[in-house]
Amino acid sequence: MAWKELALSAVDSPVLDEADVVVCGGGPAGVAAAVMSARDGLKTILVEKNGFCGGAATAGLSGTICGLYLTQDEIAKKTPKQVVFGFAEEFRQRLEGKQGVTEPQIYGNTHVLTFDPLRWREVADDLLEEAGVTCLYHCLITEVMREDQRIKAIKLESSAGSTFLKAKAFIDATGDAAVLAKAGCEHSYGDKGNIQNPTMMFRLSNVEAEGFYKVFGEDTISPAEVTEKIREVNASGERHLPRDKVWVFPTPQDGVFLMNCTRLAGQGGRMLNVINPADRTYAEIYGRRSARDYHAFFKENVEGFEKTQLIDMPPEIGVRQTRTIRGTKTLTNDQVVNCEKPADGIARSSWPIELHAGKQSKLHWLMNDYYEIPWGTLVPEELDNTIVAGRCLSAEHEALASARVTAQCFEMGHAAAVATKISLESAVKYKDLDPEQIRQKMRVNNSAL
């Protein structure tokens, strides 16, 4: 059995604390869930494996807030049209107040923002402290104590040793559905086991902006001439550059650019499942080498990059996908493509199906429209007091490639917090809640639904 069916009194490790809700994971979804829960008067504890919040946004240096804006045709002639607000917009405003985020930049047929990862961490610290959240950094969740359909406690390991946290409700915002997996809940991996590639982001300094814009124009996606040059250099064997369509983002710092270039796969193009520590270790080592290769390519071949230095790689690879839960509802590929707006929608998304799998990335644009993520995608069928928020929502493979990005994760965490307050106040299981109550409260909190 994957979980412990033991009374806590039978366990030697002490109970560190008890809370109304424990939020597991401090990425965008976890920060939103913890802040909004605490603001609603719930005693809230956030557990995070790193010494800071942000998850893939900071530890993985994803570096951009994606998913805020509508996808539009003739984008260069259009004003950015924001469709996601709520906690996502509040976080953007706080970053803006610290000069930690850019203005909207063109990315294909939509817009993105690039942020300073140090400022991201500071904004998260401020919001959590102001709300009264207890944060426990440098803690790993190693066991789950489950009784029937309820999780009673989680076991933490830190340098101090082992301890337990008890709570009435749990929000799994780990991105990997780690709590649900340890509780024995059913889950899957992508499309019949095939998941999206991780990436190794990096930042360059001393980029000459005039040269960059001369080559790239206003779009952050590489133009045809850069793609062709990558193919040429790769074919010569001079560099190993497996991804030929790359993305380059100006950042809030003058001359510093964020590079989304690498494609990480095992030898022979084998898919890497980064839940496996051997695969993850390979990805980390190969990713650092690949970043060096791409930097050398830009330095040698692209105007504006001649004097650049590689100044930053993240402490861990950027993970796009691992486990996916089985929810009471599943976001389907067709629902995304058809821009469906179900009655229980809790977050809008106009972000394309951005699928990084196999040898060629796929971008399917949702032109001039958006869909909504159903509430039931956060609710596991097998537990009554535990939900997820973030990229492990119940979704088909291509649908997940759209719904997993930053703005939507913020709003999934927001929805999870609102639902937790309603569930605990009314003594109603998550799966039996009225989604319209969640939507109404989120509207009060300035979400667009």
Backbone torsions as a table, in degrees:
resi	resn	phi	psi	omega
1	MET	NA	139.0	-171.0
2	ALA	-82.6	-11.2	-178.8
3	TRP	-127.7	169.3	-178.6
4	LYS	-98.3	120.0	174.1
5	GLU	-100.4	71.8	-176.4
6	LEU	-128.1	146.2	170.9
7	ALA	-71.4	140.1	-177.9
8	LEU	-62.2	-26.9	178.5
9	SER	-65.3	-18.9	-179.1
10	ALA	-89.6	0.2	-176.3
11	VAL	-103.9	136.6	-176.6
12	ASP	-71.1	-36.3	-176.2
13	SER	-64.6	143.3	-178.0
14	PRO	-75.8	158.2	172.1
15	VAL	-88.7	116.1	-176.9
16	LEU	-71.6	-42.5	-175.1
17	ASP	-164.7	164.5	174.0
18	GLU	-127.5	144.0	-175.6
19	ALA	-141.9	167.5	169.4
20	ASP	-70.3	-44.4	-178.1
21	VAL	-142.7	136.8	171.6
22	VAL	-110.7	123.3	176.9
23	VAL	-99.1	123.3	-176.0
24	CYS	-104.1	108.7	-178.2
25	GLY	108.0	133.9	-174.4
26	GLY	-114.5	32.3	171.5
27	GLY	-75.2	-169.8	179.8
28	PRO	-52.8	-43.7	180.0
29	ALA	-65.3	-42.3	-178.6
30	GLY	-68.1	-41.0	178.0
31	VAL	-63.0	-45.7	179.0
32	ALA	-61.2	-45.4	-178.5
33	ALA	-62.0	-43.8	-176.8
34	ALA	-69.7	-46.5	-178.4
35	VAL	-62.0	-47.8	-176.9
36	MET	-69.9	-32.3	175.4
37	SER	-64.8	-46.7	-178.7
38	ALA	-65.7	-38.8	177.4
39	ARG	-62.0	-28.1	179.9
40	ASP	-84.3	8.2	174.9
41	GLY	90.5	8.2	179.0
42	LEU	-88.5	137.1	171.7
43	LYS	-68.4	117.7	-168.4
44	THR	-125.6	131.5	174.3
45	ILE	-119.6	132.7	175.5
46	LEU	-111.5	130.6	179.7
47	VAL	-112.3	129.6	-177.0
48	GLU	-139.9	137.1	-177.0
49	LYS	-73.8	-28.1	178.4
50	ASN	-90.2	-179.0	178.3
51	GLY	-95.1	16.5	-177.5
52	PHE	-161.5	164.6	178.6
53	CYS	-94.8	169.5	176.6
54	GLY	126.9	-27.7	178.9
55	GLY	55.4	-132.6	-178.9
56	ALA	-62.0	-24.2	-179.7
57	ALA	-66.4	-35.6	-176.7
58	THR	-115.7	-54.2	178.7
59	ALA	-63.7	-33.0	177.1
60	GLY	-95.7	-1.3	176.5
61	LEU	53.4	38.7	177.5
62	SER	-60.3	-34.7	164.4
63	GLY	75.4	-8.3	-178.8
64	THR	-128.0	148.2	167.9
65	ILE	-97.3	107.8	-179.9
66	CYS	-102.7	151.8	170.7
67	GLY	97.0	3.3	178.6
68	LEU	-78.6	-27.6	-164.9
69	TYR	-114.8	155.7	177.8
70	LEU	-71.5	140.5	170.0
71	THR	-77.7	130.6	-175.8
72	GLN	-135.1	148.7	172.3
73	ASP	-78.7	161.0	-177.4
74	GLU	47.1	51.9	-169.2
75	ILE	-59.6	-34.1	-177.3
76	ALA	-64.1	-22.1	-179.6
77	LYS	-94.9	-2.9	-172.3
78	LYS	-106.9	148.9	170.6
79	THR	-81.0	137.6	176.9
80	PRO	-54.6	133.5	179.8
81	LYS	-116.6	109.5	-176.8
82	GLN	-79.5	135.5	-180.0
83	VAL	-121.5	-9.9	179.6
84	VAL	-118.9	130.0	-177.3
85	PHE	-129.8	-125.6	176.8
86	GLY	59.5	-137.4	-178.6
87	PHE	-65.4	-33.9	178.7
88	ALA	-57.9	-44.0	179.6
89	GLU	-70.5	-38.1	177.0
90	GLU	-60.5	-43.0	-179.8
91	PHE	-65.1	-40.5	177.7
92	ARG	-60.1	-43.9	-179.4
93	GLN	-63.6	-39.1	178.5
94	ARG	-66.1	-38.6	174.4
95	LEU	-62.3	-43.5	179.6
96	GLU	-59.7	-39.1	179.9
97	GLY	-64.9	-21.2	177.0
98	LYS	-102.6	14.1	-176.0
99	GLN	53.4	38.9	-174.9
100	GLY	-108.6	16.1	-178.6
101	VAL	-150.8	148.2	179.8
102	THR	-84.5	172.4	165.7
103	GLU	-72.0	164.7	178.8
104	PRO	-57.4	136.6	177.9
105	GLN	-118.1	146.5	-180.0
106	ILE	-72.4	129.9	172.8
107	TYR	-130.0	96.1	-178.0
108	GLY	64.0	-110.8	-179.5
109	ASN	-108.9	17.7	177.9
110	THR	-143.5	-165.8	-179.8
111	HIS	-129.2	150.1	174.4
112	VAL	-132.6	166.2	171.8
113	LEU	-117.7	142.1	172.5
114	THR	-106.6	138.2	-176.0
115	PHE	-122.9	163.7	173.3
116	ASP	-86.9	117.4	-176.3
117	PRO	-62.6	-28.8	176.3
118	LEU	-67.2	-43.0	176.7
119	ARG	-65.2	-36.0	177.5
120	TRP	-56.2	-48.3	-179.3
121	ARG	-60.6	-42.4	-177.6
122	GLU	-66.6	-40.0	177.1
123	VAL	-61.9	-43.5	178.3
124	ALA	-61.8	-45.4	177.4
125	ASP	-55.6	-47.0	-177.4
126	ASP	-62.4	-48.3	-177.4
127	LEU	-63.1	-42.8	-179.2
128	LEU	-66.0	-43.7	179.7
129	GLU	-65.7	-44.2	179.7
130	GLU	-60.7	-36.4	-178.0
131	ALA	-78.5	-16.3	-179.6
132	GLY	88.5	24.6	177.3
133	VAL	-76.6	136.0	170.2
134	THR	-86.1	118.5	-179.4
135	CYS	-103.5	133.1	174.6
136	LEU	-119.3	98.4	178.3
137	TYR	-86.7	165.5	177.8
138	HIS	58.8	39.7	178.7
139	CYS	-124.9	133.3	176.3
140	LEU	-106.3	137.4	176.4
141	ILE	-88.0	116.7	-174.0
142	THR	-109.8	-24.9	179.7
143	GLU	-146.2	157.6	176.1
144	VAL	-124.0	132.5	176.5
145	MET	-99.4	112.5	-173.7
146	ARG	-121.6	136.9	171.6
147	GLU	-123.3	112.2	-177.4
148	ASP	55.3	-118.1	-175.7
149	GLN	-99.5	18.5	-177.8
150	ARG	-128.7	137.9	169.7
151	ILE	-86.8	130.9	-177.7
152	LYS	-99.6	-32.8	-176.8
153	ALA	-162.9	161.3	171.5
154	ILE	-122.7	149.5	178.2
155	LYS	-100.1	132.3	179.4
156	LEU	-111.2	145.2	171.4
157	GLU	-120.3	133.4	175.7
158	SER	-145.5	-178.0	177.6
159	SER	-62.2	-20.5	179.1
160	ALA	-80.3	-13.6	-178.0
161	GLY	119.2	-153.1	-176.2
162	SER	-103.5	144.7	175.9
163	THR	-157.2	168.8	-179.7
164	PHE	-120.0	149.3	168.4
165	LEU	-118.2	129.7	174.9
166	LYS	-105.1	148.9	178.6
167	ALA	-158.0	159.9	174.1
168	LYS	-78.1	-29.1	-178.1
169	ALA	-144.8	153.5	179.7
170	PHE	-131.5	138.3	174.5
171	ILE	-117.1	115.4	-179.5
172	ASP	-88.1	99.6	178.0
173	ALA	-114.2	30.4	-177.9
174	THR	-73.1	-15.1	-174.7
175	GLY	82.1	-28.6	-179.9
176	ASP	-104.3	7.6	-174.5
177	ALA	51.5	40.3	-173.7
178	ALA	-64.5	-38.3	-179.0
179	VAL	-68.3	-46.9	179.9
180	LEU	-63.8	-38.9	179.0
181	ALA	-63.7	-42.1	178.9
182	LYS	-69.6	-21.9	176.8
183	ALA	-85.6	1.7	176.9
184	GLY	83.2	16.8	-177.8
185	CYS	-79.9	149.7	-178.9
186	GLU	-68.7	141.1	177.1
187	HIS	-153.6	169.0	-179.5
188	SER	-137.2	175.1	177.9
189	TYR	-127.0	102.0	171.4
190	GLY	56.1	-138.6	-178.6
191	ASP	-95.0	93.1	-178.4
192	LYS	54.4	42.3	177.7
193	GLY	95.6	-12.4	179.4
194	ASN	-88.9	120.0	-177.2
195	ILE	-116.6	168.9	-179.0
196	GLN	-71.7	150.8	179.3
197	ASN	-68.7	143.4	167.7
198	PRO	-76.9	176.6	179.2
199	THR	-145.1	157.8	172.8
200	MET	-114.3	103.8	177.2
201	MET	-76.0	162.2	173.0
202	PHE	-157.7	161.8	179.7
203	ARG	-121.6	142.0	178.0
204	LEU	-115.1	143.5	172.5
205	SER	-105.8	169.7	176.5
206	ASN	64.3	28.2	174.0
207	VAL	-76.0	132.1	178.0
208	GLU	-88.2	108.4	-170.0
209	ALA	-60.4	-39.3	-178.5
210	GLU	-60.2	-41.5	177.5
211	GLY	-66.1	-41.2	178.1
212	PHE	-58.6	-51.3	-176.8
213	TYR	-67.3	-28.0	176.1
214	LYS	-62.6	-37.8	-178.4
215	VAL	-85.1	-47.4	-171.6
216	PHE	-90.2	-20.8	-171.3
217	GLY	69.1	-147.3	-178.0
218	GLU	-89.4	-7.8	-177.1
219	ASP	-91.0	139.9	178.6
220	THR	-85.5	-8.2	175.9
221	ILE	-86.8	136.6	-173.3
222	SER	-58.3	137.6	175.9
223	PRO	-73.8	168.9	-176.0
224	ALA	-57.3	-38.1	-175.9
225	GLU	-65.7	-34.7	177.5
226	VAL	-71.9	-42.8	177.6
227	THR	-59.1	-44.9	-180.0
228	GLU	-64.1	-38.1	179.2
229	LYS	-67.6	-38.7	175.6
230	ILE	-59.7	-45.0	179.9
231	ARG	-62.0	-40.0	-179.3
232	GLU	-64.6	-47.9	-179.3
233	VAL	-66.4	-39.5	179.5
234	ASN	-63.5	-43.3	-179.3
235	ALA	-64.5	-29.7	-179.6
236	SER	-72.7	-15.9	-177.3
237	GLY	82.1	2.3	-178.5
238	GLU	-68.3	-38.1	177.3
239	ARG	-135.6	155.3	174.3
240	HIS	-100.8	103.0	-174.6
241	LEU	-127.3	79.2	-172.2
242	PRO	-69.3	-18.2	179.8
243	ARG	-110.8	123.4	-174.4
244	ASP	-103.5	-10.5	175.4
245	LYS	-111.7	108.5	-171.6
246	VAL	-117.7	163.3	-176.7
247	TRP	-124.0	133.7	-176.0
248	VAL	-130.5	126.3	-172.2
249	PHE	-123.0	123.4	166.9
250	PRO	-60.4	148.2	-178.2
251	THR	-117.3	176.7	177.7
252	PRO	-64.8	-16.8	-179.4
253	GLN	-92.6	131.5	179.3
254	ASP	-58.4	128.8	175.5
255	GLY	78.5	-2.2	179.1
256	VAL	-103.2	125.8	-177.7
257	PHE	-123.7	142.7	178.9
258	LEU	-94.1	131.2	-173.2
259	MET	-115.6	118.1	174.2
260	ASN	-110.3	91.9	-169.4
261	CYS	-126.7	-35.8	-167.2
262	THR	-78.4	153.7	168.4
263	ARG	-129.2	117.9	-172.4
264	LEU	-103.1	119.6	175.4
265	ALA	-140.9	162.5	177.6
266	GLY	-76.4	178.8	179.8
267	GLN	-58.0	137.5	-176.8
268	GLY	74.4	14.3	179.5
269	GLY	80.0	14.0	-177.8
270	ARG	-62.7	138.4	176.2
271	MET	-63.8	137.7	177.1
272	LEU	-101.3	122.8	174.0
273	ASN	-98.8	102.0	-169.3
274	VAL	-76.9	2.4	165.2
275	ILE	-66.6	-30.5	178.3
276	ASN	-78.1	120.0	-176.3
277	PRO	-62.2	-29.5	177.4
278	ALA	-66.5	-44.7	177.4
279	ASP	-64.4	-39.9	-178.5
280	ARG	-67.4	-40.3	177.8
281	THR	-61.6	-45.1	177.3
282	TYR	-58.2	-45.2	-178.2
283	ALA	-62.1	-39.8	-179.9
284	GLU	-63.3	-47.6	-176.7
285	ILE	-68.7	-48.5	-179.8
286	TYR	-65.1	-35.5	179.9
287	GLY	-62.1	-42.0	178.7
288	ARG	-63.8	-40.5	178.6
289	ARG	-66.9	-39.4	-179.1
290	SER	-66.2	-38.7	177.0
291	ALA	-59.5	-40.4	178.0
292	ARG	-62.7	-40.7	179.5
293	ASP	-63.6	-44.2	-179.6
294	TYR	-68.0	-37.3	176.3
295	HIS	-61.3	-45.2	179.4
296	ALA	-59.8	-39.6	178.3
297	PHE	-60.3	-49.3	-178.6
298	PHE	-63.2	-41.4	-177.9
299	LYS	-62.5	-35.4	-174.9
300	GLU	-91.3	-18.5	-168.0
301	ASN	-129.6	-12.6	-172.3
302	VAL	-121.2	127.1	-179.4
303	GLU	-60.8	138.1	-179.6
304	GLY	97.8	-13.2	-175.9
305	PHE	-111.2	8.9	-172.8
306	GLU	-62.0	-33.9	-175.0
307	LYS	-108.8	17.4	-174.6
308	THR	-73.1	157.1	172.4
309	GLN	-127.7	142.6	175.6
310	LEU	-83.0	110.9	-171.9
311	ILE	-107.4	-13.2	-172.1
312	ASP	-157.2	129.1	165.5
313	MET	-127.3	149.3	-174.6
314	PRO	-72.6	159.7	177.1
315	PRO	-69.5	-12.5	175.4
316	GLU	-151.1	155.2	178.2
317	ILE	-61.8	155.2	175.5
318	GLY	-83.6	118.4	-176.8
319	VAL	-99.4	127.9	179.8
320	ARG	-96.7	-28.0	-172.2
321	GLN	-162.5	137.0	168.2
322	THR	-138.6	-105.5	-178.2
323	ARG	-79.8	148.3	173.4
324	THR	-125.1	129.7	-177.0
325	ILE	-78.6	166.7	168.5
326	ARG	-100.0	107.2	-177.2
327	GLY	-95.6	175.6	175.1
328	THR	-69.5	-19.7	170.2
329	LYS	-135.9	158.3	177.9
330	THR	-127.8	130.7	174.0
331	LEU	-75.7	117.7	-174.6
332	THR	-95.4	160.7	176.1
333	ASN	-58.8	-42.2	-178.7
334	ASP	-64.4	-38.9	179.3
335	GLN	-61.6	-37.5	178.2
336	VAL	-69.5	-51.6	-177.1
337	VAL	-59.9	-37.6	-177.5
338	ASN	-88.3	2.9	178.6
339	CYS	51.8	51.1	180.0
340	GLU	-76.7	147.4	-177.4
341	LYS	-127.4	84.9	-176.2
342	PRO	-68.5	161.4	-177.7
343	ALA	-64.1	-23.0	-179.0
344	ASP	-104.0	23.8	-179.9
345	GLY	-63.3	135.7	-179.0
346	ILE	-121.3	-3.0	176.7
347	ALA	-159.4	134.0	175.0
348	ARG	-82.5	155.2	170.9
349	SER	-153.0	128.4	171.1
350	SER	-113.2	8.5	-178.5
351	TRP	-68.2	140.2	-178.0
352	PRO	-67.0	164.6	166.3
353	ILE	-71.5	102.5	-175.5
354	GLU	-108.0	90.2	-169.3
355	LEU	-103.9	112.6	177.4
356	HIS	-102.5	85.6	-179.1
357	ALA	-147.1	144.5	-178.8
358	GLY	72.1	-155.4	-174.2
359	LYS	-86.1	-17.0	-175.3
360	GLN	-135.1	127.1	177.2
361	SER	-69.8	152.6	179.0
362	LYS	-119.2	133.3	172.7
363	LEU	-124.7	114.8	175.6
364	HIS	-114.5	114.0	-173.8
365	TRP	-85.4	141.1	176.3
366	LEU	-101.6	88.9	-166.8
367	MET	-74.2	125.6	171.4
368	ASN	57.9	29.2	-178.0
369	ASP	-157.9	177.2	178.1
370	TYR	-150.6	162.7	172.9
371	TYR	-115.8	175.1	175.8
372	GLU	-124.5	140.7	-179.7
373	ILE	-81.6	123.1	-178.7
374	PRO	-68.0	144.8	177.4
375	TRP	-55.6	-42.6	-175.1
376	GLY	-61.4	-14.7	178.8
377	THR	-71.3	-15.3	178.6
378	LEU	-95.8	-5.5	-170.3
379	VAL	-108.4	108.6	178.4
380	PRO	-69.0	143.2	-179.3
381	GLU	-66.2	-26.0	-165.6
382	GLU	-97.3	-6.0	-177.6
383	LEU	-130.2	149.7	-177.4
384	ASP	-99.1	-26.3	-173.3
385	ASN	-121.5	22.4	-177.6
386	THR	-138.6	133.7	175.9
387	ILE	-133.1	170.7	176.5
388	VAL	-112.1	163.7	170.4
389	ALA	-149.5	131.8	-179.8
390	GLY	115.0	-158.6	-167.2
391	ARG	-70.0	-9.0	179.0
392	CYS	-92.0	15.1	176.4
393	LEU	-57.7	161.6	179.6
394	SER	-75.2	107.0	-175.6
395	ALA	-154.5	147.6	171.7
396	GLU	-68.9	165.7	-168.1
397	HIS	-56.4	-53.7	-177.0
398	GLU	-73.1	-33.9	176.7
399	ALA	-61.3	-40.7	178.8
400	LEU	-62.8	-33.6	-179.3
401	ALA	-65.7	-14.7	173.9
402	SER	-98.2	-41.7	-169.4
403	ALA	-81.7	-10.0	-169.2
404	ARG	-83.4	-2.7	-168.4
405	VAL	-85.0	176.4	-161.9
406	THR	-60.0	-51.8	-175.6
407	ALA	-60.1	-41.1	-179.6
408	GLN	-69.0	-35.7	176.3
409	CYS	-64.5	-41.6	174.7
410	PHE	-53.7	-48.4	-174.9
411	GLU	-74.8	-28.4	172.6
412	MET	-65.8	-40.4	175.4
413	GLY	-63.8	-40.3	175.8
414	HIS	-57.7	-48.4	-179.7
415	ALA	-62.4	-40.4	-179.4
416	ALA	-62.5	-39.5	178.8
417	ALA	-66.4	-46.6	179.2
418	VAL	-59.3	-44.8	-179.7
419	ALA	-63.9	-37.0	-179.5
420	THR	-65.1	-42.5	177.3
421	LYS	-60.3	-46.9	-179.8
422	ILE	-64.2	-43.1	-178.5
423	SER	-61.8	-45.8	-177.9
424	LEU	-71.5	-37.6	179.7
425	GLU	-67.0	-38.1	-174.3
426	SER	-99.0	-4.1	-177.3
427	ALA	56.4	42.3	178.8
428	VAL	-115.5	135.9	178.9
429	LYS	-62.7	152.4	178.5
430	TYR	-53.1	-44.1	-174.5
431	LYS	-69.7	-14.9	-179.5
432	ASP	-103.2	4.0	-180.0
433	LEU	-69.3	153.4	173.3
434	ASP	-84.5	112.1	-176.9
435	PRO	-59.0	-27.2	-178.9
436	GLU	-66.0	-30.3	175.0
437	GLN	-63.6	-40.4	178.7
438	ILE	-64.6	-45.6	-179.2
439	ARG	-62.4	-42.5	-179.5
440	GLN	-61.7	-43.9	179.8
441	LYS	-66.6	-38.5	178.6
442	MET	-65.1	-35.9	175.8
443	ARG	-62.6	-41.7	176.7
444	VAL	-57.8	-33.3	179.8
445	ASN	-88.4	17.3	172.8
446	ASN	77.5	16.0	172.4
447	SER	-75.0	149.7	177.5
448	ALA	-95.9	104.3	179.7
449	LEU	-140.1	NA	NA
